């Protein structure tokens, strides 16, 4: 059973849902995230865990991990989730949290990966699916797919297309093989 962490539009969540993967819970860091609507439309349990509602990140992560585990979540997918997870959360799902990132890590970690790749003038960027650890996009790489930067006008769309294809493939593989 999959729990998906989101903060925004939820297009990667939608890709998981469209792939008919067993998503049972959607947890958002923002109450206005469109991803919550996508989860609700699919009949998936959804909740918001805004940092401002908790004493600190650890309390938020503990509460969120409890909520996910109560729904039978065994694998967590960060799909546009814009917060680092604390050890309190990571320890509850050891080696069972994956993230999709719009660059070929370790190049261009963080929230501005596409802009950073463009500013660096690279010819190739891409998509990485990796395990989540305490760092910023530093976990073990599961799969990478290169994406040519040119034509720049369609780069964001092409990266999203790759994310929407690769993330469900990797998640399905992990569900089947455990790795």
C-alpha positions in Angstrom: 0.0 0.0 0.0 1.3 3.4 -1.0 1.2 6.8 0.8 2.0 9.8 -1.3 3.4 13.0 0.1 2.5 16.2 -1.9 2.7 19.9 -1.7 1.3 21.2 -5.0 -0.5 20.2 -8.2 -0.2 16.5 -7.8 0.6 15.5 -11.4 3.0 12.7 -10.2 0.3 11.6 -7.8 -2.1 11.5 -10.8 0.4 9.4 -12.8 0.5 6.9 -9.9 -3.3 6.8 -9.8 -3.6 6.4 -13.6 -1.1 3.5 -13.4 -3.6 1.9 -11.0 -1.1 1.5 -8.2 -2.5 0.9 -4.7 -2.4 4.4 -3.4 -4.3 4.4 -0.1 -3.3 7.8 1.4 -2.3 11.3 0.3 -0.6 13.6 2.9 0.0 17.2 2.0 2.1 20.0 3.5 -0.3 22.6 2.2 -4.1 22.7 2.6 -4.5 24.4 -0.8 -2.6 21.8 -2.7 -4.5 20.7 -5.8 -3.1 17.2 -5.2 -5.6 16.8 -2.3 -8.5 17.2 -4.9 -6.9 14.6 -7.1 -6.7 12.1 -4.2 -10.2 12.8 -3.1 -11.5 12.4 -6.7 -9.9 8.9 -6.7 -11.5 8.0 -3.3 -8.1 8.1 -1.5 -7.9 9.2 2.1 -6.3 12.6 2.2 -5.1 14.9 5.0 -3.1 18.1 5.5 -0.1 18.3 7.8 0.8 22.0 7.7 4.0 22.8 9.7 2.3 25.8 11.3 -0.2 23.4 13.0 2.6 21.6 15.0 5.2 22.5 17.6 8.0 21.5 15.3 8.9 19.3 12.3 9.4 16.2 14.4 5.9 16.4 15.8 4.4 17.0 12.4 6.4 14.1 10.9 5.4 11.7 13.8 1.7 12.6 13.4 1.9 12.2 9.6 3.8 8.8 9.9 1.1 7.6 12.4 -1.7 8.6 10.0 0.0 6.8 7.1 0.6 3.7 9.1 -2.9 3.6 10.3 -4.0 3.4 6.7 -1.7 0.5 6.0 1.0 2.4 4.1 4.1 0.3 3.5 5.8 2.5 0.8 5.9 6.3 0.8 6.3 8.3 -2.4 7.4 11.9 -2.3 5.7 13.4 -5.4 6.4 17.1 -5.3 6.7 17.2 -1.5 8.7 20.3 -0.7 9.8 19.5 2.9 12.8 17.5 4.2 11.7 14.6 6.3 13.1 14.2 9.8 14.5 10.9 11.3 11.3 10.5 13.2 9.5 9.9 9.9 12.4 8.2 8.0 12.8 5.6 10.8 9.2 4.5 10.4 9.7 3.6 6.7 13.3 2.5 6.4 14.4 2.2 2.8 10.7 2.5 1.8 10.5 6.2 0.8 11.2 7.3 -2.7 11.3 10.7 -4.3 11.2 11.9 -7.9 13.5 14.8 -8.8 13.9 16.8 -12.0 17.6 16.5 -12.6 20.3 13.9 -12.9 21.4 13.9 -9.2 23.8 14.7 -7.7 23.6 17.6 -10.1 21.1 20.3 -9.2 19.5 19.2 -6.0 16.8 21.3 -4.4 13.6 23.1 -5.5 15.1 25.0 -8.5 16.7 22.0 -10.4 15.4 22.9 -13.9 16.4 26.6 -13.5 19.8 25.6 -12.1 20.4 23.3 -15.0 19.5 26.0 -17.5 21.7 28.5 -15.7 24.6 26.1 -15.8 24.3 25.7 -19.5 24.2 21.9 -19.5 23.1 20.0 -22.7 21.5 17.1 -20.8 19.5 17.1 -17.6 16.9 14.5 -16.6 14.9 12.8 -14.0 16.0 10.8 -10.9 14.1 8.5 -8.7 16.0 8.0 -5.4 15.5 6.8 -1.9 15.0 9.5 0.7 17.4 10.1 3.5 18.0 13.1 5.8 19.8 15.1 3.1 18.5 17.3 0.3 18.2 14.9 -2.7 21.1 12.8 -1.4 19.6 9.3 -1.1 20.6 6.3 -3.1 19.7 6.5 -6.8 17.2 4.0 -8.0 16.8 5.1 -11.6 17.9 8.0 -13.8 16.7 9.0 -17.3 18.5 11.7 -19.2 16.5 14.5 -21.0 18.1 16.8 -23.5 17.8 20.5 -22.6 17.0 21.6 -26.1 14.5 22.6 -27.2 14.3 24.7 -24.0 10.7 25.8 -24.6 9.4 22.3 -24.0 12.0 21.2 -21.3 9.6 21.4 -18.3 6.9 19.5 -20.2 9.4 16.8 -21.3 10.8 16.4 -17.8 7.2 16.0 -16.4 6.4 13.4 -19.1 9.5 11.4 -18.1 8.6 11.7 -14.4 5.0 10.6 -15.1 6.3 7.5 -16.9 9.3 6.6 -14.7 7.9 7.1 -11.2 5.1 4.6 -11.6 7.5 2.1 -13.2 9.9 2.4 -10.3 7.1 2.2 -7.7 5.6 -0.9 -9.4 9.1 -2.5 -9.4 9.6 -1.8 -5.7 6.2 -3.2 -4.9 6.9 -6.4 -6.8 10.6 -7.0 -5.9 11.0 -5.0 -2.7 13.8 -3.0 -4.4 
